[in-house]
Amino acid sequence: LVKPIIAIEPARETFEILRTNAELNGGFHCLQAAIMDTDGASVSVTGNRHASRRVAAVGSPRASAGKEVVLSVTVDALIRRHCGGVSLVVTKLDIEGAEPQAFAGATRALEAGYPVIFECHGADLECRSTGAALSHGLAVYFLTEQGKFIQITNLDALVRLKSDPNRGYNLLGVRPYSRFERQFLRAYED
């Protein structure tokens, strides 16, 4: 059974590159939207370069610099619309600081035990995305360059592991004691 792969990108310029990639390589569906904590809200895309782009609710002070408006979508809504009948959904978030909002819009997915791979940027010493994952009750694991995982139970430990302020670090968030966490830990014990 082939699982659906959905790639979401809010910025028109980057979305066009994503769509071209999908046409050339196939295997995934593209959606121009912003992952947030509410579904169907208008959000403004700000910033000139991919890594500096952010989204903000239309009408907010940050949104005034926005060049384009897209609709928001939650992780839960994406799963409901595109992943019916699928027993395991893995979400990968690299959304330039909006991970806390994405976690807030993924309550059903998190309750179902679906794992989330997310980025925590080295320059973010407050570790906002990881803090959001922990606040949602997830067990969080840091992936080392040697392919090992370290469980993160507090943000100070993560700050010490993030040695390069110019890169993003991938972490795994999963419901503690879930089937996926047990399988994941078993696979990395070997």
Disulfide bonds with the S-S distance in Angstrom:
none
